[in-house]
Amino acid sequence: MFFHLILLKQQNHEILQSQSAGHPITPYQEAISLGGRLIICVNITKRHPLLSVCLWLFFHNLHGTMVVLGMLKICILQRMRLMEITQCIELADFKVVDMHLHLPVVKDDWMKPWRDRYIAENGQERFAQLQNRTVQASWLPEFCFPTPEPPMEDEMEAAERWYEECRKANLERVVFTTGGGNECLSNVVAAHPDAFSGFAHHYIGEENAAETLEKAIKEQGLCGYKILAPVVEKPLSDRSYDEVFEVCHAYGLPVLVHCGILGGGSFGIVSGPNLSPLCLAETAQRFPNANFIVPHFGCGFTNDLLQLCWASPNVYVDTSGNNLWTKWTMENYTLEQLFQRFYATVGPGRILFGSDSEWFPRGFALRYLMDQLRAVRSLNMPKEDIRRIFRENALELLKLEV
Ligand SMILES: [Zn+2]
């Protein structure tokens, strides 16, 4: 048996989960202690009718509510309240590794290199005008996501919340690709090395970027490098960046390179020398020990990324985020089509699951995991390949035990 319980609490919609392993009552007991009131229990009633009656009595005593489906073909509802919804769903039969997260801390300022250049050329006033036109994220309700809390001042508070989130979401490991600067993220990773990995994420164009990267790997416990390609001034193949890629090559680092459109609402970056993943073609071939990961299925540049992957065995794709960029393409790909095209082109070994989770109260974007599991299962992918995509490819890249 393998179940997950997901509870949306009434006040803050916090997602609570519990996994059944061994004693079948334990996760329900835990769920109730965490504030759950309603359990929709489908599978367990089908398979264990007697047990479901015991559970019903158990919840009754705890003033819980239970809906029994499958056995009686009817619903028994007690003290049901709106918003108190619990589902019983089956996820994967292994712990997932999430290769793409961000730590929600105020210190993160991804746009700085681009903004500094813009302001130097056009002035502060025009930049303020641009910002005024930013529209609120209207996509959040599309996924039933709650309103994000602002980023946190204290990185250790963010770390503790994420550590707890990993436990609840039953994640084996999460990789923070950014987190308030290398030093800040280094402290966070050091607090929970059993669950956290982190990437260096200083600007590739800054002075001594190569030394900073080497220090992050050798001394600060970080294990990869993140580049936001659209904010980089010169093409990534420019020789002035070679020193940095030499470090990536020497240490065999995973290098996450966001290509494609960046930003959101009415204020985004859609031009520059590093929009297409093909900006990596030369670099990937010149530094074959480095492993380049292009996130979000190429974020609007799917064809270019497929061709880059075909040409370069050290280029990977990550599946993270809402992938709403598909709306701004004529192809209007579905998740199934994206998985299918990459699976057919590069096989299961170079696709990495990521969620792009960051802020609370959403925490881990379970919705993305569920959508992606549905997509790969609908393609009839073998279980071993699903395991590779959602766990083992990531561990291999991180040089951790599979
Ligand atoms: Zn991201």
Boltz pocket constraint, residues with backbone or C-beta under 6 A from the ligand:
constraints:
  - pocket:
      binder: B
      contacts: [[A, 100], [A, 101], [A, 102], [A, 356]]
      max_distance: 6.0
